[in-house]
Amino acid sequence: MEYNKNIYTSLKSISEKYEEISKKVEVCTDINELKQLNKVIKYNKPIYVKFLEYKKLIKAGLEDEQILNSSNQNQELIDLAKSDLENIKNQIPKMEDEIRILLIPKDPNDEKDVIVEMRPGVGGDESCIFITDLFETYRQYAEKEGWKITVNDSSFNKTGYDYIFFTIKGEKVYSKFKFESGVHRVQRVPLTETKGRVHTSTITVAVLPEIDPIEFKINPNDLRIDTYRASGAGGQHVNRTESAVRITHIPTNVVVACQEGRSQIENRETAMKLLRAKLWQKYNDEQIAKISNIRRQQVGHGERSEKIRTYNYPQNRITDHRIGLTLNKLETIMQGNLNEIIEPLIANEQEKKLEELKKS
């Protein structure tokens, strides 16, 4: 009986690992380790259940073949085995297709919350204005998805944001929002343009998964922590206390800051989350063979030629260049309806991974 031996071997290995971890969970007393083990179990359970079905089906088919190859069986049993074997042979390819989908490698960060930084690229004031516009799109999108969005630090000039750092918390945020990483190009007539000419500007969006302290530890001796008085909105306390926090990671000179929280402790915790995410990203950028370098590949340098998406206001058109998707409904998309772009991007990513899996 024909079945895919490579798939069976892969599933057998995953199954053995699943059972081993399940036994560990029963005796584990460390809360942090238990949390990590349960994540692995949750991730592999659908594959484990499907393997049990697949294994049972193959076993039944082999038993039917054994009956058919035996000369000591009666005709009624032979006919029954022949019919059952034919049914199993039809089921196996369908089940193997289902298994291939389950085996598509998932991004280990897909379940995580995200940390987002938005900065102007080229285009001066118009670039800052578009950061403000796109952030409002993200705010509406998060609201539609049932996610919580919190601004942690920002810098505002006379036209709009020239920097904003915020977090989004919710279910599977990174699995969708990671597609926003990169250079966003906007084409429109600025308010300051007297001759009605279309200008091109860019902004960069960096989307980082929020990394658990257990996953990436930082030596406290490597940090310099400065406090200062927060500026801007936030209540009377901003003028009286040094609640804003700036943290410098001395070995890498990575600097983060946070001032939007109500206390120094809150700002310090938030700044540490951003620092941890940045250092994790930096480490992974240096280990390209292990994990894709999200920021360096997707964000680039903000040049006009580097872009993942173009927002053409005069023609009410939005184009995602990664999959060649063009929609003539920019106004609708900017009202937080980003799934019309993100869902095709997810489908494209899964399709590519499935093709790679079939080749292996």
Phi, psi and chi 1 to 4 in degrees:
 res  aa     phi    psi   chi1   chi2   chi3   chi4
   1 MET       -  134.6 -173.8 -174.5   67.1      -
   2 GLU   -86.8  131.8  -67.7  -66.7  -34.4      -
   3 TYR  -155.1  160.8   64.3   93.4      -      -
   4 ASN   -78.5  107.4 -167.3  -52.1      -      -
   5 LYS   -67.0  -33.7  -52.3  -64.9 -169.5  -58.7
   6 ASN   -65.8  -42.6  -69.2  -27.8      -      -
   7 ILE   -64.0  -42.8  -74.9 -178.9      -      -
   8 TYR   -61.4  -43.9 -173.9   89.2      -      -
   9 THR   -63.6  -42.6  -58.1      -      -      -
  10 SER   -62.3  -45.1  -62.8      -      -      -
  11 LEU   -66.5  -37.1  -71.8  179.1      -      -
  12 LYS   -62.5  -42.0 -172.4  172.8 -176.7  -68.9
  13 SER   -64.3  -44.4  176.2      -      -      -
  14 ILE   -63.9  -40.2  -66.5  170.5      -      -
  15 SER   -62.6  -43.7  174.7      -      -      -
  16 GLU   -64.1  -40.1  -71.0  171.0   -8.8      -
  17 LYS   -65.4  -41.1 -178.7 -179.2  177.2 -177.4
  18 TYR   -60.6  -46.4  179.5   89.4      -      -
  19 GLU   -66.6  -36.0  -69.8  174.1  -10.1      -
  20 GLU   -65.5  -44.1 -179.1 -175.7  -28.0      -
  21 ILE   -68.5  -36.9  -68.1  173.6      -      -
  22 SER   -60.1  -36.4  -64.0      -      -      -
  23 LYS   -70.0  -36.6  -70.5  177.7 -178.4  177.1
  24 LYS   -63.6  -39.4  -79.5 -174.3  179.4 -179.9
  25 VAL   -60.3  -36.8  167.1      -      -      -
  26 GLU   -63.9  -27.0  -67.0  175.5    2.0      -
  27 VAL  -115.0   -3.2  -63.2      -      -      -
  28 CYS   -71.7  134.7 -177.5      -      -      -
  29 THR  -115.7  -11.1   56.3      -      -      -
  30 ASP   -83.6  120.4 -175.0  -76.7      -      -
  31 ILE   -62.2  -42.6  -65.2  175.6      -      -
  32 ASN   -67.1  -42.0  -69.5  -33.1      -      -
  33 GLU   -66.3  -39.0 -175.8 -177.4    0.9      -
  34 LEU   -61.9  -38.6 -169.9   61.1      -      -
  35 LYS   -61.5  -44.4 -178.2  180.0  176.4 -178.0
  36 GLN   -68.1  -40.0  -63.6  -57.9  -43.7      -
  37 LEU   -64.2  -41.2  -68.8  173.7      -      -
  38 ASN   -65.3  -31.5  -80.0  -36.1      -      -
  39 LYS   -64.1  -43.0  -78.6 -176.5  179.4  179.1
  40 VAL   -65.2  -40.6  176.5      -      -      -
  41 ILE   -63.7  -45.7  -73.1  175.3      -      -
  42 LYS   -60.4  -40.1 -178.4 -178.8  177.0 -178.2
  43 TYR   -67.0  -39.8  179.4   85.8      -      -
  44 ASN   -95.6  -10.5  -73.6  -61.0      -      -
  45 LYS   -58.0  -46.3 -173.5  173.9 -178.8  178.8
  46 PRO   -59.0  -37.3  -23.8   35.0      -      -
  47 ILE   -69.3  -41.0  -59.7  173.5      -      -
  48 TYR   -61.9  -45.8  176.4   73.4      -      -
  49 VAL   -62.6  -42.8  170.8      -      -      -
  50 LYS   -66.2  -34.1 -173.8   60.2   68.6  173.7
  51 PHE   -64.4  -40.4  172.8   66.0      -      -
  52 LEU   -60.5  -40.4  -65.1 -178.9      -      -
  53 GLU   -65.2  -45.5  -67.1  178.5   27.7      -
  54 TYR   -62.6  -45.1 -173.7   56.4      -      -
  55 LYS   -62.4  -42.2 -176.1  179.1  178.6 -178.6
  56 LYS   -65.0  -39.7 -176.5  178.4  178.7 -179.0
  57 LEU   -65.2  -45.1 -162.2   63.9      -      -
  58 ILE   -63.9  -42.7  -69.1  170.9      -      -
  59 LYS   -59.5  -43.4 -177.3 -178.0  177.9 -177.5
  60 ALA   -64.2  -40.4      -      -      -      -
  61 GLY   -64.4  -41.8      -      -      -      -
  62 LEU   -66.6  -35.5  -67.2  173.6      -      -
  63 GLU   -66.7  -38.8  -72.2  174.2   -9.7      -
  64 ASP   -63.5  -41.4  -73.0  -25.5      -      -
  65 GLU   -63.3  -37.8  -78.2 -170.1  -20.8      -
  66 GLN   -63.0  -40.0 -167.6  173.3   16.5      -
  67 ILE   -64.1  -43.8  -69.2  171.4      -      -
  68 LEU   -67.4  -28.6  -66.3  175.4      -      -
  69 ASN   -87.4   -3.7  -67.7  -29.7      -      -
  70 SER   -93.1  143.3  172.9      -      -      -
  71 SER   -95.6    0.2   57.7      -      -      -
  72 ASN  -101.3    9.1  -61.5  -35.6      -      -
  73 GLN   -99.2  149.8  -56.3  -63.5  -18.4      -
  74 ASN   -78.8  164.2   61.9   51.0      -      -
  75 GLN   -64.0  -36.9 -171.0   60.5   43.2      -
  76 GLU   -62.2  -42.5 -175.5  179.0   -8.6      -
  77 LEU   -68.8  -36.9 -173.2   59.0      -      -
  78 ILE   -64.2  -44.4  -70.3  173.2      -      -
  79 ASP   -62.7  -39.9  -69.4  -18.9      -      -
  80 LEU   -65.7  -43.0 -175.0   62.4      -      -
  81 ALA   -65.7  -39.3      -      -      -      -
  82 LYS   -63.2  -44.5 -172.1 -178.8  -66.7 -176.4
  83 SER   -64.7  -42.1  174.3      -      -      -
  84 ASP   -66.6  -40.9 -171.6   48.5      -      -
  85 LEU   -64.2  -40.0 -179.2   60.6      -      -
  86 GLU   -62.1  -41.3 -170.6   65.2   28.9      -
  87 ASN   -64.5  -42.3 -175.5   41.7      -      -
  88 ILE   -64.9  -41.1  -71.7  171.9      -      -
  89 LYS   -62.2  -30.7  -74.3 -178.8  176.6  179.7
  90 ASN   -76.6  -31.8  -70.2  -29.1      -      -
  91 GLN   -76.4  -34.6  -73.4 -174.3   59.5      -
  92 ILE   -59.2  -48.7  -77.7  179.7      -      -
  93 PRO   -60.1  -38.4  -23.3   35.1      -      -
  94 LYS   -64.7  -43.2  -64.9  175.6 -176.1  177.2
  95 MET   -66.4  -36.7 -172.6  172.2  -73.1      -
  96 GLU   -66.2  -33.7  -73.4  177.0  -12.4      -
  97 ASP   -65.4  -41.2  -75.6  -18.5      -      -
  98 GLU   -63.3  -39.1  -67.4  172.8    4.2      -
  99 ILE   -66.9  -40.7  -69.8  167.9      -      -
 100 ARG   -58.7  -39.8  -74.2 -171.0 -177.6   94.3
 101 ILE   -64.6  -41.6  -67.4  171.6      -      -
 102 LEU   -66.6  -29.2  -72.8  173.6      -      -
 103 LEU   -84.5   -4.0  -72.5  175.2      -      -
 104 ILE   -57.6  123.0  -68.4  175.3      -      -
 105 PRO   -58.4  127.0  -20.8   32.2      -      -
 106 LYS   -95.2  145.9  -66.5 -178.0  177.0   64.7
 107 ASP   -66.3  122.1 -170.3  -37.2      -      -
 108 PRO   -62.6  -13.2   21.2  -32.5      -      -
 109 ASN   -96.5   -1.1  -62.6  -51.4      -      -
 110 ASP   -57.5  -29.3  -83.8   -9.1      -      -
 111 GLU   -82.5   -6.6  -59.5  -76.3  -23.3      -
 112 LYS   -87.0  160.3  -66.4 -179.4  179.2  176.7
 113 ASP   -75.2  169.9  -61.3  -31.3      -      -
 114 VAL  -126.9  155.4  -60.4      -      -      -
 115 ILE  -116.9  130.0  -66.2  171.4      -      -
 116 VAL  -125.1  135.5 -173.9      -      -      -
 117 GLU  -121.0  133.9  -76.1 -173.6  -57.3      -
 118 MET  -123.5  131.3  -60.8  174.8   71.0      -
 119 ARG  -136.8  152.0  -62.1  178.6 -175.1  -89.3
 120 PRO   -69.7  147.7   23.8  -32.1      -      -
 121 GLY  -104.4 -101.3      -      -      -      -
 122 VAL  -113.6  149.4  -65.8      -      -      -
 123 GLY   124.8    0.1      -      -      -      -
 124 GLY    62.3 -132.5      -      -      -      -
 125 ASP   -59.8  -36.9  -70.9  -14.1      -      -
 126 GLU   -62.7  -33.7  178.5   61.8   17.7      -
 127 SER   -64.3  -41.9 -176.2      -      -      -
 128 CYS   -65.9  -38.4  -65.2      -      -      -
 129 ILE   -62.4  -40.0  -67.5  170.4      -      -
 130 PHE   -71.7  -31.2 -171.7   59.3      -      -
 131 ILE   -57.8  -44.3  -71.6  179.5      -      -
 132 THR   -61.9  -43.4  -52.4      -      -      -
 133 ASP   -65.0  -46.0  -67.0  -17.4      -      -
 134 LEU   -71.2  -34.1 -170.5   56.9      -      -
 135 PHE   -62.0  -38.9  171.8   71.1      -      -
 136 GLU   -64.2  -36.9  175.9   58.4   20.4      -
 137 THR   -61.3  -45.4  -62.8      -      -      -
 138 TYR   -63.4  -38.5  -70.4  158.8      -      -
 139 ARG   -62.5  -43.5 -171.2 -165.3   63.8   75.1
 140 GLN   -68.4  -37.9  -67.9 -177.7   59.0      -
 141 TYR   -63.7  -45.3  177.8   55.2      -      -
 142 ALA   -60.1  -39.7      -      -      -      -
 143 GLU   -63.5  -42.8 -174.2  177.8  -45.9      -
 144 LYS   -64.9  -33.5  -68.4  176.0 -171.9  -69.8
 145 GLU   -84.0   -7.6  -68.5  -67.5  -47.9      -
 146 GLY    79.5   22.8      -      -      -      -
 147 TRP   -95.5  157.8  -59.9  -24.4      -      -
 148 LYS  -103.7  124.6 -179.1 -176.8  178.2 -178.1
 149 ILE  -112.0  133.2 -173.9  167.7      -      -
 150 THR  -132.8  124.8  -56.6      -      -      -
 151 VAL   -79.8  125.6  175.4      -      -      -
 152 ASN  -103.9  -29.9  -55.6  110.5      -      -
 153 ASP  -160.9  148.2 -163.2   19.4      -      -
 154 SER  -161.1  160.0   62.1      -      -      -
 155 SER  -134.4  127.3  175.8      -      -      -
 156 PHE  -122.9  131.1 -155.3   81.8      -      -
 157 ASN  -109.8 -165.5   60.6   28.9      -      -
 158 LYS   -67.7  -18.6   61.5 -178.3  179.4 -179.6
 159 THR  -108.0  -30.3   58.9      -      -      -
 160 GLY   172.2 -164.4      -      -      -      -
 161 TYR   -72.0  133.7  -72.9  110.5      -      -
 162 ASP  -106.5    2.2   51.4   28.1      -      -
 163 TYR  -171.4  139.7  169.5   73.1      -      -
 164 ILE  -150.9  136.6 -175.3  167.9      -      -
 165 PHE  -126.6  123.7  144.4   46.5      -      -
 166 PHE  -143.2  163.5   57.7   94.3      -      -
 167 THR  -118.6  150.6   54.4      -      -      -
 168 ILE  -128.2  126.6  -54.7  178.2      -      -
 169 LYS  -119.2  140.9  -63.9 -177.4  178.6  -63.8
 170 GLY   163.6 -164.3      -      -      -      -
 171 GLU   -85.5  121.0 -173.7  176.2   -8.7      -
 172 LYS    52.4   44.7  -62.8 -177.1  177.6  179.2
 173 VAL   -63.7  -48.7 -178.7      -      -      -
 174 TYR   -62.8  -32.2 -171.6   74.4      -      -
 175 SER   -59.2  -27.4   67.9      -      -      -
 176 LYS  -104.4  -44.2  -70.9 -171.7  173.0 -176.6
 177 PHE   -75.5  -16.6 -145.4   79.9      -      -
 178 LYS   -60.8  -23.7   63.7 -175.9  175.6 -176.9
 179 PHE   -72.3   -6.8  -64.9  103.8      -      -
 180 GLU   -86.1   -8.3  -66.1  -54.4  -61.5      -
 181 SER   -67.4  126.7  -90.8      -      -      -
 182 GLY   142.9 -169.2      -      -      -      -
 183 VAL   -92.8  126.2  176.2      -      -      -
 184 HIS  -107.8  124.5  -62.7 -113.4      -      -
 185 ARG  -106.7  133.1 -177.8  176.3   70.4  169.9
 186 VAL  -120.0  136.0   57.2      -      -      -
 187 GLN  -122.7  114.4  -63.4  173.1  -37.7      -
 188 ARG  -165.1  170.5   62.8 -176.4  175.8 -173.5
 189 VAL   -88.6  113.7  179.9      -      -      -
 190 PRO   -64.8  155.1  -19.1   31.4      -      -
 191 LEU   -62.4  -27.3  -64.8  174.5      -      -
 192 THR   -84.8   -4.8   54.4      -      -      -
 193 GLU   -81.8  117.0  171.6   58.7   52.7      -
 194 THR   -86.5  -20.7   57.3      -      -      -
 195 LYS  -101.9    5.5  -63.9 -177.1  179.8  178.9
 196 GLY    73.1   22.9      -      -      -      -
 197 ARG   -83.8  143.4  -67.3  174.2  -62.6 -173.5
 198 VAL   -79.8  130.1  173.6      -      -      -
 199 HIS  -109.2  152.9  -73.1 -135.6      -      -
 200 THR  -113.2  127.3  -61.3      -      -      -
 201 SER  -131.3  165.3  -51.2      -      -      -
 202 THR  -137.3  156.4   66.4      -      -      -
 203 ILE  -135.8  159.4   67.9  168.8      -      -
 204 THR  -113.3  140.8   61.6      -      -      -
 205 VAL  -122.9  123.4  177.9      -      -      -
 206 ALA  -112.0  121.3      -      -      -      -
 207 VAL  -112.4  117.7  179.3      -      -      -
 208 LEU  -119.2  138.6  -55.8  170.9      -      -
 209 PRO   -70.9  143.2   27.2  -34.5      -      -
 210 GLU   -75.1  121.1 -170.0  172.5  -64.5      -
 211 ILE   -97.7  130.4  -56.1  -59.8      -      -
 212 ASP   -69.0  140.8 -166.2  -69.6      -      -
 213 PRO   -55.0  -28.5  -25.4   33.8      -      -
 214 ILE   -67.8  -34.4  -57.6  166.6      -      -
 215 GLU   -76.5  -30.9  -61.3  174.9   75.0      -
 216 PHE  -146.2  106.6 -165.6   89.8      -      -
 217 LYS   -96.3  144.5  -65.5 -178.9  179.2 -179.8
 218 ILE  -118.3  133.0  -60.5  172.7      -      -
 219 ASN   -72.4  118.0 -173.4  -15.8      -      -
 220 PRO   -56.9  -28.2  -23.0   34.2      -      -
 221 ASN   -69.7  -14.3  -64.3  -33.7      -      -
 222 ASP   -88.8    2.5  -70.5  -21.3      -      -
 223 LEU  -109.2  141.2  -55.8  178.3      -      -
 224 ARG  -115.7  122.0 -176.2  175.0   71.6 -116.2
 225 ILE  -113.9  122.0  -59.1  175.0      -      -
 226 ASP  -115.2  145.2  -57.2  -54.2      -      -
 227 THR  -119.4  150.3   58.9      -      -      -
 228 TYR  -156.7  169.2   55.6   97.7      -      -
 229 ARG   -76.0  130.5  -69.4 -171.8 -179.9 -176.6
 230 ALA   -68.6  153.7      -      -      -      -
 231 SER  -121.8  158.0   59.8      -      -      -
 232 GLY    85.9 -160.1      -      -      -      -
 233 ALA   -64.9  155.6      -      -      -      -
 234 GLY   146.8   -0.3      -      -      -      -
 235 GLY   101.3  175.1      -      -      -      -
 236 GLN   -65.3  -25.8  -67.6 -177.3   -6.4      -
 237 HIS   -60.5  -22.7   78.7  -74.1      -      -
 238 VAL   -66.0  -25.4  -61.9      -      -      -
 239 ASN   -91.1  -12.3  -62.8  -43.3      -      -
 240 ARG  -110.4  -24.9  -61.4 -159.2  -54.6  -92.6
 241 THR  -127.0  153.5   63.5      -      -      -
 242 GLU   -88.5   74.8  -67.3 -169.6  -18.8      -
 243 SER   -88.5  -22.6   60.6      -      -      -
 244 ALA   -72.4  147.2      -      -      -      -
 245 VAL  -130.1  135.8  175.1      -      -      -
 246 ARG  -123.8  127.5 -178.6 -173.0  -59.7  110.4
 247 ILE  -118.8  129.9  -57.8  177.7      -      -
 248 THR  -114.1  126.6  -56.4      -      -      -
 249 HIS   -88.9  104.2 -174.6 -109.9      -      -
 250 ILE   -58.9  -44.9  -61.4  168.7      -      -
 251 PRO   -61.2  -33.0  -24.4   35.6      -      -
 252 THR  -109.2  -11.0   59.7      -      -      -
 253 ASN    62.4   25.2 -157.8   35.1      -      -
 254 VAL   -78.0  128.1  172.9      -      -      -
 255 VAL  -119.5  135.1 -179.0      -      -      -
 256 VAL  -132.1  157.3  -62.7      -      -      -
 257 ALA  -147.1  154.6      -      -      -      -
 258 CYS  -151.3  134.8 -177.7      -      -      -
 259 GLN  -138.3   -0.8   66.7  170.0   -4.4      -
 260 GLU   -83.5  -13.9  -63.3  -69.0  -25.9      -
 261 GLY   -71.8  166.3      -      -      -      -
 262 ARG   -84.6   -8.3  -58.0  -64.3  -62.6 -179.8
 263 SER  -148.5  163.2   69.1      -      -      -
 264 GLN   -63.8  -38.4 -172.7 -177.4  116.5      -
 265 ILE   -61.8  -45.7  -67.1  174.4      -      -
 266 GLU   -62.9  -43.2 -175.8 -179.2  -21.2      -
 267 ASN   -66.3  -36.5  -76.2  -30.0      -      -
 268 ARG   -65.5  -43.5  178.9  170.3  173.2  161.3
 269 GLU   -62.4  -42.0  -71.6  176.5   -6.6      -
 270 THR   -67.6  -42.4  -57.2      -      -      -
 271 ALA   -62.5  -36.8      -      -      -      -
 272 MET   -65.7  -34.7  -81.2  -60.3  -63.3      -
 273 LYS   -63.9  -42.9  -72.8  180.0 -178.8  179.2
 274 LEU   -67.1  -43.2  175.0   58.9      -      -
 275 LEU   -60.9  -45.0  178.3   63.6      -      -
 276 ARG   -60.9  -41.9 -169.2  176.0  -64.1  109.3
 277 ALA   -65.2  -40.8      -      -      -      -
 278 LYS   -68.1  -42.1  -77.4 -167.9  169.5 -173.0
 279 LEU   -68.7  -37.9  -68.4  178.1      -      -
 280 TRP   -59.9  -43.8  174.6   86.7      -      -
 281 GLN   -64.3  -42.9 -174.2   64.2   65.8      -
 282 LYS   -61.3  -43.5 -177.8  177.1  176.0   62.4
 283 TYR   -61.5  -44.2  171.6   79.1      -      -
 284 ASN   -72.6  -27.6  -74.8  -68.2      -      -
 285 ASP   -63.0  -30.4  -78.0   -9.7      -      -
 286 GLU   -86.0   -8.8  -66.4  166.0   -4.7      -
 287 GLN  -120.9   55.9  -55.3  -69.0  -35.3      -
 288 ILE   -57.1  -31.8  -60.6  174.5      -      -
 289 ALA   -65.3  -23.3      -      -      -      -
 290 LYS   -94.0  -50.9  -66.1 -178.4  180.0  178.7
 291 ILE  -137.7  140.8  -58.2  175.1      -      -
 292 SER   -61.9  141.9   61.8      -      -      -
 293 ASN   -85.1   87.7   53.0  -24.4      -      -
 294 ILE   -51.2  -56.1  -56.2  168.1      -      -
 295 ARG   -70.8  -47.5 -166.8  172.0 -167.3  171.1
 296 ARG   -66.7  -35.6 -175.5  161.5   62.4   83.9
 297 GLN   -78.2  -35.8  -74.9 -173.0  -12.2      -
 298 GLN   -95.4  -33.6  -65.8 -176.3  -16.1      -
 299 VAL   -84.6  -44.1  172.1      -      -      -
 300 GLY    68.6 -148.7      -      -      -      -
 301 HIS  -117.2    6.8  -55.7  -71.4      -      -
 302 GLY    81.7   12.3      -      -      -      -
 303 GLU   -71.7  155.5  -61.7  -64.1  -29.7      -
 304 ARG   -61.7  -30.7  -72.7 -173.0  175.4   90.7
 305 SER   -77.8  -17.5   59.4      -      -      -
 306 GLU   -94.9  116.0  -63.2  177.9  -28.8      -
 307 LYS  -156.7  145.4   57.7 -172.6 -178.1  -64.6
 308 ILE  -103.5  -24.6   62.0  163.8      -      -
 309 ARG  -151.6  145.4 -164.3  176.1  -65.6  153.4
 310 THR  -122.6  133.7  -66.0      -      -      -
 311 TYR  -111.7  104.0  -54.4   73.3      -      -
 312 ASN  -101.7  101.7 -172.4  -52.4      -      -
 313 TYR   -71.7  -42.9  -83.2   77.8      -      -
 314 PRO   -57.1  -33.6  -26.3   36.0      -      -
 315 GLN  -104.1    8.6  -61.9  178.8   23.4      -
 316 ASN    50.6   42.5 -168.2   33.8      -      -
 317 ARG  -123.6  139.1 -174.6  179.2   70.6 -131.7
 318 ILE  -127.6  133.9 -175.3  167.3      -      -
 319 THR  -128.8  127.4  -60.7      -      -      -
 320 ASP   -99.2  113.3 -164.3  -71.2      -      -
 321 HIS   -75.2  -17.0  -57.4  -75.6      -      -
 322 ARG   -69.0  -32.0  -68.9  164.8  -66.9 -174.9
 323 ILE  -123.6    7.2   54.3  175.6      -      -
 324 GLY    65.6   30.8      -      -      -      -
 325 LEU   -91.3  126.2  174.3   67.4      -      -
 326 THR  -124.2  129.5  -64.5      -      -      -
 327 LEU  -125.6  130.4  -59.2  171.8      -      -
 328 ASN   -92.1   57.8  -65.4  -54.0      -      -
 329 LYS  -153.0   46.7   51.5 -164.1  -47.8 -175.8
 330 LEU   -55.4  -43.7  173.4   58.1      -      -
 331 GLU   -59.0  -41.2 -174.6  177.4  -22.0      -
 332 THR   -67.2  -44.0  -59.2      -      -      -
 333 ILE   -60.5  -41.8  -59.7  -63.2      -      -
 334 MET   -69.5   -6.4  -66.3  -59.8  -73.1      -
 335 GLN   -91.3   18.6  -69.4  171.8   -4.4      -
 336 GLY    95.0   10.7      -      -      -      -
 337 ASN   -93.5   55.0  -61.6  -56.4      -      -
 338 LEU   -73.9  -17.3  -77.1  171.1      -      -
 339 ASN   -61.7  -22.6  -85.0  -24.2      -      -
 340 GLU   -65.2  -20.3  -65.7 -163.8   43.2      -
 341 ILE  -103.2  -42.1  -65.2  175.9      -      -
 342 ILE   -67.2  -39.6  -70.5  174.7      -      -
 343 GLU   -62.8  -42.3  -73.3  177.1   -0.8      -
 344 PRO   -63.6  -32.1  -26.1   36.1      -      -
 345 LEU   -67.1  -39.9  -76.4  164.8      -      -
 346 ILE   -63.7  -45.0  -68.3  173.2      -      -
 347 ALA   -61.4  -40.1      -      -      -      -
 348 ASN   -65.6  -41.2  179.1   68.5      -      -
 349 GLU   -63.0  -44.2 -179.2 -174.3   59.9      -
 350 GLN   -64.7  -39.0  -69.3  179.1  -23.2      -
 351 GLU   -62.6  -43.0 -174.5  179.1  -26.7      -
 352 LYS   -64.5  -43.0  -74.2 -177.6  177.0  178.5
 353 LYS   -65.3  -37.3  -72.7 -179.5  177.2  179.5
 354 LEU   -65.6  -41.0 -173.8   56.6      -      -
 355 GLU   -62.3  -42.1  -73.8  -59.1  -44.1      -
 356 GLU   -65.0  -38.0  -69.9  174.6    6.5      -
 357 LEU   -65.8  -38.5 -169.3   62.6      -      -
 358 LYS   -66.3  -31.2  -73.4  178.8  179.0  178.0
 359 LYS   -75.6  -25.5  -67.4  175.3 -176.6  176.6
 360 SER   -78.7      -   61.5      -      -      -
